[in-house]
Amino acid sequence: MKRIFTSFFILLPFLAIAQNFNTAEIARFKKQAKAVTIIRDDYGTPHIYAKTDADVVFGLMYTECEDNFEGIERNYLYQLGRQSEADGEGVLYTDVQLQLIADSADAIKDYNNSPIWFKKLMDAFADGINYYLYKHPEVKPLVFKRFKPWFALMFTDGSVAATETGRISPGQTQVFYGRDADKMGAVHHNPASIINTNAERETGSNGFAISPSKTASGHALLYINPHVPFYFRSEVGLNSDEGLHAYGAVTWGQFFIYQGFNAHCGWMHTSSYADVGDVYMEKMVKKDGDWFYEYDGKLKAVRTRILHMKIKKGSKLETRDIMAYYTQHGPVMAAKDGRWLALKENNRTYKALLESWLITKANTFGEYKKAMDLLSNTSNNTVYADDQGNTALWYGNFVPRRDTAYNWDLPVDGSISATEWKGVHPLNEIVHVYNPSAGFIQNCNSTPYTSAGAASPDKSKYPVYMSPNGENYRAINAIKLLKDAKGLTLDGLIAKGYDHYLAMFDDLLPSLFAAYTNAPDSVKSKLAEPINRLKQWDRRSAAQSVATTLAVEWGSLMMRSLLPLQNPAGGSYQTQRIHDMLQAIDPAQELTYLEQALADLQARYGSWKMQWGDINRYQRPANGITFNDKLPSLPVGLTSSNFGQLPSFQSRIMPGTNKRYGYSGNSFIAAVEFGPKIKAKTIITGGASFDPNSKHFTDQAQGFIDGKFKDVLFYKEDVVKHAEKTYHP
């Protein structure tokens, strides 16, 4: 068979004409809007009230659009693999990967087959967005003039990522699908490994669950600290007469609380390294012009599907049809050494969205576990606490059962049945912790085998693929802070969550000092003062600290000597990787990096003696992207969590700036006490509004920097007392 690759152009102005909503739709929108009450509190946080869950969803989506319609559309452009319609050729093969993995036709079938009660939620999801577009004709969507209910089934667990596409880069997919069909299975000389091991990614997210034995009140506590790009989620309260009473963070474009709590229990999701998908090497045969793959000595026909890709080019859309190939394992993503590489995973399912919703409404430990028994969350670990004093950790959720004789970190042989998945592990078989005797649980994207101190799970009882990652410095820091803690309060937990200790330098600095001791006198004299500052430093970041500046600048250069990441599931800055680097590096190179850091600071600022807060700043640009040294900004003492600090403030020098500005890290953070009544405090990056003219654009910025949280208004009587605006959508 031949690969289809055709093109034609459509004029964009025709696409810019929004579809008109018919009379029946508008009447339905208005009726539902009257059933919803939105109260914005004195921080601009929306609290949504209605009789039914569906009406609350309608109101939620309307408020999300009010705050950040662009973020909603961007998330769905990604999830549906349609970014190239807005951004052009550069993202085409990211779109191809996403469309290979998740077929929207399957989502439509799932929607049509959903029970009526769940279909109502998806209908309300689309109606809330569409009503906003109807009411705001000045808003010009990039692509989506109308949202469909089934869109929600393409974005089901709150993490904007396909679980396994990191293993095969878009460039490798382009090499495969951008070649002549007869050469697609041939050996190609791509400079990158087929397993994309060297790509460092931002790491973060911390979840702590504290048992009643360690708290002042005798109630369980939960700390929620995701690390994602700033302004990534909204903070909301949801309330219906059908039992919905939840509060927390909602990813733009979703209708469930992703990380948060209800009146009885709470949940924090951290990104999981559990192995949830595999790459299969297929042995290909071309016969009579068609492709086949070998399987247990027989030939099986390759399945095909045409991807109708649209690419923005100037004022036009180019349409390009690409023939996609599938084996029984899944979509073919790339090729290596004459073998096609097919990806098997569980990226998009009806059950995943259902699980996300049912968790929001679970009121007991048993109900929460029942929701998780759907085994459909492929992205997250879960840290849990409730009002009965239970605490728990689940490392992953959907984990395929495999033959442990094979190395599942690498592509496996797809031509034999021995490598097939053997079902999915039930909930009680995945790595988990329930009510540990240590009285605490921490998960910081690190191994679960140290998650509860001496009460942690036994690594020998689980297959390697359940948790292939090692320890990291945030986890070391968390364990040190929590293991001996007593009488914890909400404020005490927040203080620990905002601890500024940079644990990585416990390993890095002794190596540097040893290199300095053995250095020539000429080097010693040149570096004496900065080395002395680092020796006197308490390894806590601070806005007034010159040592923090030296450590971060030098430590960032040291990362260049990290050995290649052999397993993407291992995480970017695990302790073992640092230890291996320190064993391999030439001590003179460590000193050279310090000299370079000093020279860079001197050249950039006229002195290397710069306080960290003078160059590390918080600023929220009006357009979200253009930072400016001449405009107001705030000093920040926090650093990246890559150095082992629990809170995270990822910063870098931006185009046209001399200073560093934060762009990722802490986003929505919450501390919750589960007593007879909920007590909670939260903070978000900057503020709830995306309007630079609003007082809520940066009214939480200083609290975000300092770790000074605001009280959550969980109950309606408190919300009403602090109401700033009350309205129907």
C-alpha positions in Angstrom: 0.0 0.0 0.0 1.2 3.5 -0.6 1.4 6.3 1.9 -1.0 9.1 1.2 0.5 12.5 1.3 -1.6 15.1 -0.4 -2.1 18.9 0.0 -4.5 21.6 -0.8 -5.2 25.0 0.6 -8.2 26.6 2.4 -8.4 30.3 2.9 -8.4 31.1 6.6 -10.9 33.9 6.5 -13.6 31.4 5.8 -12.6 29.5 9.0 -12.9 32.7 11.0 -16.6 32.8 10.6 -18.0 31.4 13.9 -20.7 28.8 13.7 -24.0 30.4 14.8 -25.7 28.7 17.7 -29.3 27.8 16.9 -32.4 29.0 18.9 -32.8 25.8 20.8 -29.1 25.8 21.9 -29.3 29.4 23.0 -32.5 28.7 25.0 -30.8 25.7 26.6 -27.8 27.8 27.5 -29.8 30.6 29.1 -32.0 28.1 31.1 -28.9 26.4 32.5 -27.2 29.8 33.3 -30.2 30.8 35.4 -29.7 27.7 37.5 -26.1 28.5 38.4 -24.8 31.1 40.9 -21.2 32.2 40.8 -19.7 34.0 43.8 -16.3 35.5 43.3 -14.6 36.0 46.7 -12.2 38.8 47.6 -9.3 37.1 45.9 -11.4 36.5 42.7 -11.7 32.8 43.3 -15.0 31.5 41.8 -17.3 29.4 44.0 -20.1 27.8 41.9 -23.4 26.7 43.3 -26.3 24.8 41.6 -28.8 22.1 42.3 -27.2 19.5 40.0 -23.7 18.4 39.2 -24.2 19.2 35.6 -25.2 22.8 36.3 -22.1 23.2 38.4 -20.0 21.9 35.5 -21.7 24.4 33.2 -20.8 27.2 35.6 -17.3 26.0 36.1 -16.5 26.0 32.4 -18.0 29.4 32.1 -15.7 30.8 34.8 -12.7 29.0 33.3 -13.4 30.8 30.0 -13.8 34.1 31.8 -10.4 33.7 33.3 -8.4 32.0 30.6 -10.2 30.9 27.4 -6.9 30.8 25.6 -5.5 28.3 28.1 -8.6 26.0 27.5 -8.2 26.2 23.7 -4.5 25.6 23.9 -4.9 22.5 26.0 -7.4 21.0 23.6 -5.4 21.9 20.5 -2.7 19.8 22.2 -4.9 16.9 23.3 -6.6 16.6 19.9 -3.4 17.0 18.0 -4.4 20.2 16.2 -1.8 22.7 17.2 -0.4 23.0 13.7 -3.8 24.6 12.7 -2.8 27.6 14.9 1.0 27.4 15.0 2.1 25.9 11.7 4.5 23.2 10.5 6.8 23.3 13.5 4.4 21.3 15.7 3.0 19.1 13.0 4.7 15.9 14.1 3.8 16.5 17.8 0.2 16.6 16.4 0.8 13.4 14.4 2.0 11.6 17.5 -1.0 12.7 19.5 -3.5 11.7 16.7 -1.7 8.4 16.3 -2.1 7.6 20.0 -5.7 8.9 20.5 -8.4 8.5 17.9 -11.2 11.1 18.3 -13.6 8.6 16.7 -13.1 6.4 19.8 -13.9 9.3 22.1 -17.1 10.0 20.1 -18.1 6.3 20.6 -17.4 6.5 24.3 -19.5 9.6 24.6 -22.4 8.0 22.7 -22.2 4.9 24.9 -22.0 6.8 28.2 -24.7 6.6 30.8 -27.1 9.5 30.8 -25.9 11.0 34.1 -22.3 11.1 32.8 -23.3 12.3 29.4 -25.1 15.3 31.1 -21.7 16.3 32.6 -20.0 16.3 29.2 -22.9 18.1 27.6 -22.7 20.8 30.4 -18.9 21.0 29.8 -19.4 21.9 26.2 -22.4 24.1 26.8 -20.6 26.2 29.4 -17.8 26.9 27.0 -20.1 27.5 24.0 -22.3 29.8 26.0 -19.3 31.9 26.9 -18.4 32.1 23.2 -22.0 33.1 22.4 -21.9 35.8 25.1 -18.5 37.1 24.1 -18.3 37.5 20.3 -15.2 39.6 20.8 -13.3 36.5 21.7 -11.7 35.0 18.6 -10.8 31.4 19.0 -7.7 30.2 17.1 -9.4 27.1 15.9 -12.4 25.9 17.9 -15.5 27.9 17.2 -17.6 25.3 19.0 -16.6 22.8 21.6 -18.1 19.3 21.5 -19.0 17.2 24.5 -16.6 14.4 23.5 -13.7 16.7 23.7 -13.7 16.0 27.5 -12.9 12.4 26.8 -9.6 13.4 25.1 -8.3 15.0 28.2 -9.0 12.8 31.2 -6.6 12.9 34.1 -5.4 16.5 34.4 -1.9 16.2 33.1 -1.3 17.7 29.7 0.9 15.0 28.3 0.8 11.7 26.4 2.2 9.2 28.8 4.9 7.6 26.6 5.6 10.0 23.7 8.7 11.1 25.6 10.2 7.8 24.6 10.1 8.7 20.9 10.6 12.2 19.8 8.4 14.1 17.2 11.5 14.3 15.1 11.8 10.5 15.0 8.2 10.2 14.1 8.9 12.7 11.3 11.8 10.6 10.0 9.4 7.7 9.8 6.3 9.3 8.3 8.1 11.9 6.3 10.0 9.3 4.2 9.1 7.4 1.1 7.0 4.4 2.1 9.4 1.8 0.8 12.2 3.3 2.9 10.2 3.7 6.2 11.5 0.4 7.5 15.0 0.9 6.5 17.9 1.7 8.8 18.1 5.5 9.2 20.9 7.6 10.7 19.1 9.8 13.1 21.6 11.5 15.4 19.4 11.0 18.4 18.9 7.7 20.1 15.4 6.2 19.4 14.9 6.4 23.2 15.1 10.1 23.9 17.2 9.8 27.0 19.1 13.1 27.1 16.1 15.5 27.1 16.0 17.0 30.6 12.6 17.9 31.9 11.4 20.1 34.7 10.7 17.9 37.7 8.6 18.6 40.7 5.4 18.2 42.7 5.4 17.3 46.4 2.6 15.5 48.3 2.7 15.0 52.1 0.1 13.2 54.2 0.4 13.5 57.9 -1.2 11.0 60.3 -3.2 12.3 63.4 -0.4 11.0 65.6 1.9 13.8 64.4 -0.6 16.7 64.4 -1.5 19.2 67.1 -5.2 18.7 66.4 -5.3 14.9 66.2 -6.6 15.2 62.6 -4.9 14.2 59.4 -3.2 16.8 57.3 -2.5 17.0 53.5 0.0 19.2 51.7 -0.6 19.7 48.0 2.3 21.2 46.0 2.3 20.6 42.3 5.2 22.0 40.2 4.0 23.1 36.8 4.3 26.1 34.5 2.9 29.2 36.3 -0.8 29.9 35.9 -1.4 26.3 34.7 -4.6 25.7 36.7 -7.4 27.7 38.3 -8.5 27.6 41.9 -12.2 26.9 42.4 -15.0 25.7 44.7 -17.7 23.4 43.4 -21.0 22.9 45.2 -24.2 21.1 44.2 -27.3 19.6 45.9 -26.3 16.2 44.5 -23.4 15.9 47.0 -20.6 17.8 45.2 -18.7 19.9 47.7 -15.1 20.1 46.5 -12.3 22.7 46.3 -9.0 22.8 44.6 -7.1 23.1 41.3 -8.7 22.5 37.9 -6.6 22.2 34.8 -7.8 24.6 32.1 -10.6 22.9 30.1 -11.5 20.2 32.6 -14.6 19.8 34.8 -13.2 18.0 37.8 -10.9 19.0 40.7 -7.5 17.6 39.7 -5.7 18.3 43.0 -7.8 19.2 46.1 -10.2 18.1 48.7 -13.9 17.7 49.6 -15.6 17.7 52.9 -14.1 14.4 53.9 -11.0 13.5 51.9 -8.2 15.0 49.8 -5.8 14.0 47.1 -2.5 15.2 45.7 -1.3 13.9 42.3 2.4 13.8 41.6 3.8 12.8 38.2 4.5 9.1 38.2 7.5 7.2 36.8 5.6 3.9 36.9 6.1 2.1 33.6 2.6 2.3 31.9 3.5 1.9 28.2 5.9 0.0 26.0 7.6 0.2 22.7 7.5 -2.9 20.5 10.0 -3.7 17.8 8.0 -5.1 14.9 9.6 -7.4 12.2 8.2 -6.1 9.0 7.5 -7.8 5.6 6.3 -6.2 2.4 4.2 -8.6 0.3 2.3 -7.7 -2.9 2.7 -4.0 -2.1 1.2 -4.4 1.4 2.9 -4.3 4.8 2.7 -7.2 7.3 4.4 -7.9 10.6 5.6 -11.2 12.0 4.0 -12.6 15.1 4.7 -16.1 16.5 5.8 -17.3 13.0 2.8 -15.9 11.1 2.2 -12.7 9.1 -0.4 -10.2 10.3 -1.7 -7.4 8.2 -0.8 -3.8 9.2 -3.9 -1.7 9.9 -4.0 1.8 8.4 -5.8 5.0 9.2 -5.6 8.3 7.4 -4.7 11.3 9.5 -6.2 14.5 8.0 -3.7 17.1 9.2 -4.2 20.8 8.7 -1.3 23.2 8.9 -1.4 27.0 9.1 0.8 28.6 6.4 0.5 32.3 6.3 -3.2 33.2 5.7 -4.0 29.7 4.5 -4.5 26.2 5.8 -2.7 23.4 4.0 -4.4 20.0 4.3 -2.1 17.0 4.4 -3.2 13.4 4.6 -0.8 11.0 6.2 -1.4 7.3 6.2 -0.9 6.0 9.8 0.1 2.4 10.5 -0.9 0.2 13.4 0.0 -3.2 14.6 -1.8 -5.1 17.3 0.4 -3.3 19.9 -0.6 0.2 18.8 0.4 3.0 16.5 3.8 2.8 14.7 5.7 5.8 15.9 9.2 5.4 14.3 11.7 2.8 13.0 15.1 1.7 14.0 17.5 -0.8 12.3 14.8 -2.1 10.0 12.2 -2.6 12.8 9.1 -0.5 13.1 8.4 0.7 16.6 4.8 0.4 17.8 3.6 2.1 21.0 1.3 0.3 23.4 -0.3 2.3 26.2 -3.6 3.4 27.7 -3.5 7.1 27.0 -7.2 8.0 26.5 -10.2 6.0 27.9 -13.7 6.7 29.1 -12.8 5.1 32.5 -10.0 7.6 33.0 -12.5 10.5 32.9 -15.0 8.6 35.0 -12.3 7.9 37.6 -11.3 11.5 37.8 -14.9 12.5 38.5 -15.7 9.8 41.0 -12.6 10.7 43.1 -13.9 14.2 43.4 -17.1 12.9 45.0 -15.6 10.1 47.1 -16.4 10.7 50.8 -14.6 7.7 52.4 -11.4 5.8 52.1 -13.5 2.9 50.7 -15.2 5.1 48.1 -11.9 6.6 47.0 -10.3 3.1 46.6 -13.4 2.0 44.6 -12.9 4.9 42.2 -9.2 4.0 41.8 -10.2 0.4 41.1 -11.1 1.6 37.6 -7.3 1.5 37.1 -7.2 4.1 34.4 -5.0 7.0 35.6 -1.8 6.6 33.6 0.1 9.7 34.7 -0.1 10.1 38.4 0.8 8.9 41.9 -1.7 9.8 44.6 -1.1 11.0 48.1 -4.3 10.8 50.2 -5.7 11.9 53.6 -9.2 11.9 55.1 -11.4 12.9 58.1 -11.2 9.4 59.6 -7.4 9.8 60.0 -6.5 7.6 57.0 -3.4 8.4 54.9 -2.3 6.6 51.8 0.0 6.6 48.8 -0.6 4.8 45.5 2.4 4.8 43.2 0.7 4.9 39.8 -2.7 3.4 39.1 -2.8 1.7 35.7 0.2 -0.6 35.7 0.3 -3.5 33.1 1.4 -6.9 34.3 4.5 -8.1 32.4 7.0 -10.9 32.2 9.9 -9.7 34.4 12.4 -11.7 32.3 12.4 -8.7 29.8 13.8 -5.2 30.2 10.8 -3.0 29.9 12.8 0.1 29.9 13.9 -0.7 26.3 11.9 -1.6 23.2 10.9 -5.3 23.4 10.4 -7.9 20.6 7.0 -7.5 19.1 7.2 -10.7 17.1 6.6 -13.0 20.0 3.6 -13.4 22.3 5.8 -13.7 25.4 6.1 -9.9 25.5 2.4 -9.3 25.6 0.9 -7.6 28.7 -0.8 -10.1 31.0 -3.6 -8.0 32.2 -3.4 -5.0 34.6 -2.3 -5.2 38.3 -5.2 -4.7 40.7 -5.0 -1.8 43.1 -3.7 -3.9 46.0 -0.8 -5.1 43.9 0.7 -1.8 42.8 3.1 -0.1 45.2 1.1 1.5 48.0 1.2 2.6 51.6 -1.8 2.7 53.9 -1.6 4.4 57.4 2.1 3.9 57.9 3.4 3.6 61.5 5.9 6.4 60.7 3.0 8.8 60.7 3.9 10.5 57.5 3.9 9.9 53.7 6.0 12.0 51.3 6.1 11.6 47.5 8.3 14.0 45.6 8.5 12.2 42.2 11.0 9.9 43.8 11.1 6.2 44.7 8.1 5.1 46.8 10.4 2.8 48.7 11.4 5.6 51.1 8.0 7.3 51.1 7.2 6.5 54.8 10.6 6.1 56.4 11.0 2.7 58.1 7.4 1.9 57.2 7.9 2.2 53.4 7.0 -0.6 51.0 9.6 -3.4 50.5 11.2 -2.9 47.1 11.9 -6.7 46.8 8.2 -7.4 46.7 7.5 -5.5 43.5 8.7 -5.8 39.9 11.2 -3.2 38.7 8.8 -1.7 36.2 6.4 -0.6 39.0 8.9 2.0 40.2 12.1 2.3 38.1 13.1 5.7 39.5 15.5 6.3 42.4 15.8 8.8 45.2 16.0 12.5 44.7 17.1 15.4 46.9 13.6 16.8 47.5 12.6 13.4 49.0 15.7 13.4 51.2 14.8 16.8 52.4 11.2 15.9 53.0 12.0 12.8 55.0 14.4 14.8 57.2 11.7 17.4 57.9 8.8 15.0 58.5 10.2 11.9 60.3 10.7 13.5 63.7 7.9 16.2 63.4 5.4 16.4 66.2 2.4 18.6 66.9 2.1 19.8 63.3 -0.4 22.6 62.5 -1.4 23.9 59.1 1.1 26.7 59.4 3.8 24.3 60.6 3.2 22.1 57.6 3.3 25.1 55.2 6.6 26.1 56.7 8.1 22.7 56.1 6.7 22.7 52.6 8.4 26.0 52.0 11.7 25.0 53.5 14.6 26.6 51.6 17.3 23.9 52.2 19.1 22.9 49.0 20.0 19.3 49.7 21.9 18.6 46.5 24.7 20.9 47.7 25.4 18.4 50.6 26.9 16.3 47.9 28.2 18.9 45.4 30.0 21.3 47.8 32.2 18.8 49.6 33.5 17.7 46.2 34.2 21.3 45.2 36.0 22.0 48.5 38.2 19.0 48.1 39.1 20.1 44.6 40.0 23.5 46.0 42.2 22.1 48.7 44.2 20.2 46.1 44.3 23.1 43.6 47.5 25.1 42.7 48.1 28.2 44.7 47.3 30.4 41.8 43.8 29.0 41.6 43.4 29.1 45.3 44.2 32.8 45.5 41.7 33.6 42.7 38.9 31.6 44.3 39.5 32.1 48.0 36.7 34.6 48.6 33.9 32.8 46.8 34.9 29.5 48.3 34.9 31.0 51.7 31.4 32.4 51.1 30.2 28.9 50.1 31.8 27.3 53.1 30.0 29.7 55.5 26.7 29.3 53.7 24.0 27.3 55.5 22.7 25.9 52.2 19.4 27.7 52.4 18.4 30.0 49.6 17.6 33.6 50.5 17.0 36.7 48.6 19.8 38.5 50.4 22.3 35.7 49.9 25.3 36.0 47.6 26.2 32.4 48.3 22.9 31.3 46.8 23.7 33.1 43.6 27.2 31.4 43.5 25.7 28.0 44.3 22.9 28.1 41.7 25.1 29.5 38.9 27.9 27.0 39.6 25.5 24.1 40.2 23.8 24.8 36.9 27.1 24.6 35.1 27.9 21.3 36.9 24.8 19.8 35.5 26.5 19.9 32.1 28.7 17.0 33.3 25.9 14.7 34.2 26.2 11.4 32.5 23.6 10.7 29.8 20.2 9.7 31.2 20.0 5.9 30.4 16.4 5.5 31.5 13.8 8.4 31.0 11.8 6.9 33.9 14.8 7.4 36.2 14.2 11.2 36.5 16.5 14.0 35.7 18.3 14.8 38.9 18.3 11.6 41.0 20.9 11.3 43.7 22.6 8.4 42.1 23.1 10.3 38.9 24.8 13.1 40.9 27.0 10.6 42.7 28.0 9.1 39.4 28.9 12.5 37.9 31.0 13.4 40.9 32.9 10.1 40.6 33.6 10.8 36.9 34.3 14.5 36.8 37.9 15.9 36.8 38.2 18.0 40.0 39.8 20.8 38.0 36.6 21.0 36.0 34.6 21.8 39.1 36.9 24.7 39.8 36.7 25.8 36.1 32.9 25.9 36.3 33.2 28.1 39.4 35.5 30.4 37.6 33.1 30.5 34.7 30.2 31.3 37.0 32.1 34.2 38.5 33.1 35.5 35.1 29.5 35.3 33.8 28.2 37.2 36.8 30.9 39.8 36.5 30.2 40.3 32.8 26.5 40.5 33.3 26.2 42.6 36.4 29.6 44.2 36.9 30.2 42.2 40.0 30.0 38.5 41.0 28.8 39.5 44.5 25.2 39.6 43.6 22.4 38.9 46.1 20.1 36.2 44.8 17.0 38.3 45.0 18.6 41.1 43.0 18.8 38.9 39.9 16.0 36.3 40.7 12.7 38.0 40.2 9.0 37.5 40.0 7.2 39.4 37.3 3.9 38.8 35.6 3.9 40.4 32.1 0.7 41.8 30.8 1.0 39.5 27.7 2.3 36.6 29.7 5.6 36.3 27.8 7.5 39.5 27.5 9.6 40.1 30.6 11.3 43.5 31.2 14.0 44.6 33.6 12.7 48.1 33.6 9.2 47.2 34.8 8.4 46.4 38.5 9.3 43.0 39.8 9.7 41.3 43.2 12.9 39.6 44.6 12.5 35.9 45.2 14.6 33.8 47.5 13.4 30.4 46.2 15.3 28.4 43.6 14.5 25.5 41.3 13.5 22.3 43.1 16.2 20.5 41.0 18.6 21.4 43.7 16.5 19.6 46.4 14.5 22.6 47.6 10.9 21.5 48.3 9.2 24.7 46.9 10.2 25.4 43.3 10.8 28.6 41.4 12.3 27.8 38.0 13.8 31.0 36.6 16.0 31.9 33.7 17.3 35.0 31.8 14.6 35.8 29.3 14.9 37.4 25.9 16.0 41.0 26.3 16.5 40.8 30.0 19.6 40.7 32.3 17.8 39.3 35.3 16.3 35.9 35.8 12.5 35.6 35.9 10.3 32.8 37.2 8.2 30.9 34.8 7.5 27.5 36.4 7.4 25.7 39.7 4.9 26.3 42.6 1.4 26.9 41.1 -1.6 26.0 43.3 -0.5 25.0 46.8 -2.8 23.9 49.6 -2.5 22.7 53.2 -5.7 20.9 54.5 -6.8 19.7 58.0 -9.5 17.1 58.0 -11.4 17.7 61.2 -15.2 17.8 61.8 -15.0 20.9 59.6 -12.4 21.5 56.9 -9.7 24.0 57.6 -7.5 24.8 54.7 -5.1 27.5 53.4 -3.9 28.0 49.8 -1.8 30.2 47.6 -1.5 30.5 43.8 1.1 32.1 41.5 0.4 35.8 41.2 -3.4 35.9 41.3 -6.6 34.5 40.0 -7.1 37.0 37.2 -5.4 37.1 33.7 -6.4 40.8 33.3 -3.4 43.0 34.1 -5.8 45.8 35.1 -7.4 43.6 37.8 -6.3 43.8 41.4 -6.3 40.0 41.3 -3.6 39.9 38.7 -0.8 39.9 41.4 -2.5 40.1 44.7 -1.2 36.7 45.8 2.4 37.3 44.5 4.1 38.2 47.8 2.3 35.4 49.7 3.4 33.0 46.9 7.0 34.1 47.3 7.0 34.1 51.1 4.8 31.1 51.7 2.1 33.1 53.4 -1.2 31.4 52.5 -4.7 32.7 52.5 -7.6 31.0 54.3 -9.9 28.8 52.1 -13.5 29.8 52.2 -14.9 26.3 52.0 -18.4 26.8 53.5 -21.0 29.0 51.8 -21.6 31.2 54.9 -17.9 32.2 54.7 -18.0 32.7 51.0 -20.9 35.1 51.3 -19.1 37.1 53.9 -16.2 37.6 51.5 -18.3 38.0 48.3 -16.9 40.5 45.8 -19.3 39.6 43.0 -22.3 37.4 42.7 -23.8 36.6 39.3 -25.3 34.0 36.9 -23.1 33.1 33.9 
